[in-house]
Amino acid sequence: MFSPCVRFSHCHQVLNVLFVCIPQNEGKRNLSLGGHVGFDSLPDQLVSKSVTQGFCFNILCVGETGIGKSTLMNTLFNTMFENEEASHYQNGVYLRPRTYDLQESNVQLKLTIVDTVGFGDQINKEDSYKPIVDYIDTQFENYLQEELKIKRSLFNYHDTRIHICLYFIAPTGHSLKSLDLVTMKKLDSKVNIIPIIAKADTVSKSELHKFKIKIMSELVSNGVQIYQFPTDDEAVSEINSSMNAHLPFAVVGSVEEVKVGNKTVRARQYPWGVVQVENESHCDFVKLREMLIRVNMEDLREQTHARHYELYRRCKLEEMGFKDTDPDSQPFSLQETYEAKRKEFLGDLQRKEEEMRQMFVNKVKETEAELKEKERELHDKFEQLKRMHQEEKRKVEDKRRDLEEEMNAFNNKKKMAAETVSLSQPLKKDKDKKK
Amino acid sequence: MIRFLHGCNVIFFTVLQQQKNLEGYVGFASLPNQVYRKSVKRGFEFTLMVVGESGLGKSTLINSLFLTDLYSAEYPGPSHRIKKTVQVEQSKVLIREGGVQLLLTIVDTPGFGDAVDNSNCWQPVIDHIDSKFEDYLNSESRVNRRQMPDSRIHCCLYFIAPSGHGLKPLDIEFMKRLHEKVNVIPLIAKADTLTPEECQQFKKQIMREIQEHKIKIYEFPETDDEEENRLVKKIKDKLPLAVVGSNTIIEVNSKRVRGRQYPWGVAEVENSDHCDFTILRDMLIRTHMQDLKDVTNNVHYENYRSRKLAAVTYNGVDNNRAKGQLSTKSPLAQMEEERREHVNKMKKMEMEMEQVFEMKVKEKVQKLKDSEAELQRRHEQMKKNLEAQHKELEEKRRVFEEERANWETQQRLEQQKLEASRYNLHSHL
């Protein structure tokens, strides 16, 4: 009797609204209201729904082994995430995602931290970036597959796409390593990148200033696009644009507490002093936290969905041969597109079948020809034998004839001799008589 | 600087400030605030459809709900724009309140239910809703998705004439056909013609008929909040809402209220004892507008989409397989599977053909062998024959030669004898 109740995820809901744009003044009337209608509660309605469903956020940490990725995550989220230290002897780079459920006041956050284990440890680092790119693409692919399903449930889909990539730069104080440039160049069109200088407590203030300038100029000259904090929303444009000038952030991470004055703060204790993590004159940790979490988290998610994911999707669909307009620049409807694809596909299958059949027919013909050849050879052979036989037979016949002739001749001779003898016999008789 | 005009946001901000100073505060509790900011910047959209026979007070109600002259002399309401056939027309207005911008689209259906023969008067409405879904589906499926204007109907207010008896056949027919495509909220129009008891009866009757015909009107979602649930329950008990609309301001007890002046008194629009207008307004605009959009997106649109895509996917595939099996695959995955099936089929076919071929070849080769053997045998036979003849001949010759030799020897002997006797004879003479 009543329509079904559904729970909605903040993620898809907001992102759905994302694409809705208010076109400017297309036959619209601007009207003034004669009182309080109440739709100014719309943002609250939206917010309360998203709070109910919870948020999700995915961070990718790229950096050499031991550069302080896990410590920074622990410091940032003020939690001890379980982490074994990685060894330096991995033969490749592999990604290790871990998901945690955090809560702060009434907000629930599903946080996924993806670590790059083994990055920068191999002797040949040419392919180091590949597992990272593959991982990011896989998350996009999973989302795309879900989006393309016939029966889909995007509103309770656990979004695993990477919203931010923190790239940890080693504090050499000089410049970026070539591995850094290569990796960031491969990643900048796929994910929001914020470069940070790790273990910044080993770089002095003046060196740090020069280092930052060098890094930024190298990034610019190599055409690496890092994430810019948005300045279009007047509420936050001021703070964002000032922060943009402080990139890359030089951070120090620590979960150890040290007593400084009468306060206990998170810090690193050295014989020569204490580096306080949350002291803005010591490092940029507070700036990073401010930008990443408190001001722009939502924008990062939006950018990932509206820019990086869309780019991936567009490339993927074009690869599969989908187009938006036909050769006459008329837009395709969804039905037409799929039907065209299907026709092509079926034609393809049919062609393959034909090919196979044809191949078979040829094979049969060949074999038939071979066998016929063999038959003929056999036939020839026996013709030859037959002829030989005839020959032999004739010889035998000849011999027989010869023999008969000789026999006849002999018989004649014998007869003649017998006749001669009978002739001479009477003479002898006479002689005998005379005596 | 973030502008907060709604009460609760001020509290939120202060809480935020406090919490910032708490130890170990991470800060993602500000996410809702970030979302708030972005949504205000983006602005909101809502499309509302009003359906009902002419003269039921639809335009007045819309004007009352939004406290503005959406319908006026210049832009007349649906009852003044009746054409020969049922039309579906929309008008867009941009209204602002407290920093929040709302693009409101009102879709109305002049001519609905006004003809003598109203069969299929709902069809243009259904077509319109579907075409909006289609537009959205197409723009969602494009390769280049920049703007996706959302003109899908988020809510349909259906006006029931206050007969006091029950639903008309047209009402039932319309709601049955539309309840799975759009959020339907039935309203009793011009409720000031019913006394409270009549209204109560009428409502009960309507709900009974709705249940009987299994019509799914818009349902308020359950929440975890006890308080909210209680409010929702109160609303549910009053369904369908009986409304009165008016934009004329009348003075009652030195208060200026909106209402309808009768000789016997004033029916106040915003008085909850008089009608359910405030409940409708609060529910439609102040608390559940977002939910209406979400249900449209997650339920009605998804239903449309999956049906559409299933038709496209299974177009040409054996219907027996497709029946009753709305898979969760995308059309592309479906094609992929078909491709795999085809590959298997071809493999099988190839194997079969191979087998037949092999068999035939074997047969032929065997035949060939057999005839070779036969011929060989015959050849052997003939050879033997010949040899026998040869031998026989040899034997004969041998015998003959022997005989001849003997005879010749004999002849010679006789000759010698003859010669000897002849000699003797001569010597005697």
Interface residues (C-beta under 8 A of the other chain):
Chain A: M1 F2 S3 P4 C5 V6 R7 F8 H10 Q13 V14 N16 V17 L18 F19 V20 C21 I22 P23 E26 G27 K28 R29 N30 L31 S32 L33 G34 G35 H36 V37 G38 F39 D40 S41 L42 P43 D44 Q45 L46 V47 K49 S50 V51 T52 F55 F57 L76 F77 N78 L102 E104 S105 N106 V107 L109 Q145 L148 K149 I150 K151 R152 F155 D233 A235 V236 R289 E290 I293 R294 V295 N296 M297 E298 D299 E302 E310 R313 R314 L317 E318 M320 F322 K323 D324 P331 S333 L334 Q335 T337 Y338 E339 K341 R342 F345 L346 L349 K352 E353 M356 F360 K363 V364 T367 L371 K374 E375 L378 F382 L385 H389 E392 K393 V396 K399 R400 L403 E406 M407 F410 K414 A417 V421 S424 K431
Chain B: M1 I2 R3 L5 H6 C8 N9 V15 Q19 G24 Y25 V26 G27 F28 A29 S30 L31 P32 Q34 V35 Y36 R37 K38 S39 V40 K41 R42 G43 F44 E45 F46 L65 F66 L67 T68 D69 L70 Y75 S91 K92 V93 L94 I95 R96 E97 G98 G99 V100 Q101 L102 L103 E134 L137 N138 S141 R142 V143 N144 R145 Q147 M148 P149 D150 H179 N183 I210 Q211 K214 I215 K216 I217 Y218 E219 P221 E222 T223 D224 N247 R281 D282 I285 R286 T287 H288 M289 Q290 D291 D294 V295 N297 N298 V299 E302 R305 S306 K308 L309 A310 V312 T313 N315 G316 L326 S327 T328 K329 S330 P331 L332 A333 M335 E338 R339 H342 M346 M349 E350 M353 F357 V361 K364 V365 L368 S371 E372 L375 H379 M382 K383 L386 Q389 H390 L393 K396 R397 F400 E403 R404 W407 Q411 E414 L418 L425
